[in-house]
Amino acid sequence: MSTPNSNLTPELAEIQVEMEQHALNYGLDFFPTIFELIDAEQLNAIAARGGFPVRYPHWRFGMEYEQLSKSYNYGLSKIYELVINNDPCYAYLMRSNGLVDQKLVMAHVYGHCDFFKNNYWFSKTNRKMMDEMANHGTRIRRHMDEVGVDEVEEFIDACQSLDDLIDIHSPFIKRRADRDPYGFEGGAKEEPEQQERRFPAKGYMDSFINPKRQPNEEPEGEEPAPARRVPEHPEQDVMLFLLEHAPLQKWQADVLAILRDEAYYFAPQGQTKIMNEGWASYWHSTIMTREGLTAGDVVNYCDHHSGTLASSPTRLNPYKVGIELFRDIEDRWNRGAFGKDYDECDDYQTRRKWDKQLGLGREKIFEVRKVHNDLTFIDEFLTLDFVREHKLFQFGYNENTEYYEIESRAFPKVKQQLLNSLTNMGRPRIVVEDGNYRNRGELFLRHHYTGVELDMKYANDTLVNLERLWSRPVHIETVLEDRQAVLSFDGSEHDIDWGDDADEIAELEVPH
Amino acid sequence: MSLKIERDQRRFKQIVRGKVRENLKKYVSHGEMIGRKNKDLVSIPLPQLDVPRFRFGDNGNGGVGQGDGEEGTPVGKGGQQRPGGVGEAGSDPGDGHLMEVDMTLEELADILGDELELPNIEPKGNASITQEKAKYNSIRSTGPESLRHKKRTYLKALKRHISTGSYEPSEPTVTPIRGDQQYRSWNTIDKPEVNAAVIYMMDVSGSMTDEQKQVVRTAAFWIDTWLARQYGGIETRYIIHDAVAKEVDEHTFYHTRESGGTRISSAYKVCAALLENELPPSEWNLYCFQFSDGDNWGEDNERAFGTLKEKILPHVNLYCYGQVESPYGSGEYIGHLQGRFGDKYDTLITAEMEDRDAIYDAIKVFLGTGK
């Protein structure tokens, strides 16, 4: 593999070659990786933009930057590295870091790059995202020039408020035929007839090449269209639904499409935080302790390594859990401590000393990093022994004390809680139920209640943004205080309906 | 590589200051800091603008943590600082790699000073009171065993071994003898003693709501932090008043709510008595902070100003009046105060605090004089 050009110092370039060779020897497989040495200010600026040097202009990045640079200046936090899922992979190193830190970080980066390239959840992401992001920036800047900064920015804010309402599994499951995101003006009704007569066209030329109505076609009267639901099935990709059905101007649709693309790009990183960090940490520790360390490096290495893996009572450190789980899996598969015999054995000593000398550990973890995401990773490999050994506990909110308190150390509870918090990336699952609610063009969403209520203040504010896009009243059905409730916003007032008109809700509960 | 983060940063600052996009301003939250519990660790306040999303509330929420603790051990507070399961971590795009460092109140005070460009305080008067203090800064060859300086003793023994040639590099045993022993010792030094006291006065009449008290509390926290840093420790006293005043402890100060009217002169009287009896101005650097919504009974103003002028203003380093805005509007006391004393007393400072964001400006006004 060639080492692409970068601005590393000769000394660091040498280390890179060395680290890359170690990584290759261990069987890691990654895109060409470009390291850039930049100073803290630039690193903070890039980190503020989610890792990309060029993106659309927005105050949120300014806010992130403000926080990163302040807390860096006060010595509160420090970013060691940033890796971008892209082909080639870009990794940024902070110039002021010590040599051992850089060495460790490079090993860590190769772990990430391998993960990006091989983990299945990343397989549908755009590998030219660096360019794509820059293009998004240009497009949004152009819209700002045309319609005004405030207006575009306001619209971006509204879209950002909804950008977690996507269907994270949709890149892998074809739920329905693809539709051209720009051809939505035609409406759903004409689509079946039109599809055959369409000429292939780019989005912006489409309305010229494919006129909406064929010349010889007379507008028919109201055909007795079957009462079709829009959407036909509950749609989890709320952003897509809005893109297709909300009355948006061209620039608005473009902005929404951009934000949706970026949300989908970032989604796999949210889904594999534990695995990704665990995998990278596993490799930096393996490479450094077996190959990379000199006697003089040990103390600095340990300092950095333990800092990264420090745990806190309220926040499970993904680095820590990830690396320990990978090590646990490796150890178990090396010993053959899995399968029916092992699971059924309930003698602690026998289990502990279980060793069939299979040596399958390495092979297994490579397979795991290929097919799993955090949710399935935890589901499959979090064991009772692991939870005990690492003192995991489950905590919950105590209404009386207004504190989060430790509730249980029981394995099933800990695991269930962890799985819950990873499901749908820890966000409430919300679907579009009806785009023509009460036959008045109102939007009806449903929150799939799983025991945790929505934050009311946030929900109401989000509805305001949703209404901005939809231009008609919007509703969301959820559960509050164990009762079904529909939150609504009609453009000027918020309303909660506790389900007095039971008919209407019953009607909506058509099983799908 | 093009880096135009400045544009975004400027835009953000404009929004925070309410210059553009005023509808957003209501979302601006300052990362709150009052978290003195954990060994004086605090987080610093940076303005934040939250994007509203559908998200889980506290009710029924929970997560998984790691570490020791019985069932029922609290791990975090509800409300704003939500402890996240790992799911939370997923919201950060990119692969940032952040490390957190603890921060002490002293460091925090320095940051506050930098941020608000506060001048260092010059204690008033000459530090006339001196105190003898023992400082362990020298070495003797005799002393109690508890003060033995092991490192120096070892070094001395090592030197002796080497100089006498009895040191074996292959078997480096060093045995100190009587003459090698080294002990820590002290010198007495005269240290000027600087005393500082802060007296807080707050109006607890019916018109002051919890929101106003929170503003006062935050302001008081920062004032304490800064003055404690400057003087190396301070004494704090609290006075509450409605139509009558009394001295109370800190907890009562922040949690009392009365329904009576407002007579500011009553608080001044208690304050003046305090200065006379317990905190003689000749020995103390005195700081008075008064917070009120400014709705004083009209006929009380004259009496209040009298006490203030005679008994308080001449003796204190600073007298600061902060007027918070209550739901019932802001009173006129601040206007009267300025009208009456104007620029005649440079120890008197007034500031209006409409909301939380004004706290930092107010502190800057209060402490910006360097007194």
Interface residues (C-beta under 8 A of the other chain):
Chain A: E36 I38 Q42 A45 I46 A47 A48 R49 G50 G51 F52 P53 V54 P57 H58 W59 R60 F61 G62 M63 Y65 E66 Q67 K70 S71 Y74 G75 L76 S77 K78 I79 Y80 E81 L82 V83 I84 H108 H112 D150 E153 E154 D157 Q160 S161 L162 D164 L165 F266 Q269 G270 Q271 K273 I274 N276 E277 G307 T308 S311 S312 P313 T314 R315 L316 N317 P318 K320 V321 D374 H390 K391 L392 F393 Q394 F395 G396 Y397 N398 E399 T401 E402 Y403 Y404 E405 I406 E407 S408 R409 V414 Q417 L418 N420 S421 L422 M425 G426 R427 P428 I430 H447 G451 V452 E453 L454 D455 M456 K457 Y458 A459 D461 T462 V464 N465 I476
Chain B: M1 S2 L3 K4 I5 R7 D8 Q9 R10 R11 F12 K13 I15 V20 R21 L24 Y27 I44 L46 P47 Q48 L49 V51 P52 R53 F54 R55 F56 G57 D58 N59 G60 N61 G62 G63 V64 G65 Q66 G67 D68 G69 E70 E71 G72 T73 P74 V75 G76 K77 G78 G79 P83 G84 G85 V86 G87 E88 A89 G90 S91 P93 G94 D95 G96 H97 L98 M99 E100 V101 M103 E107 I111
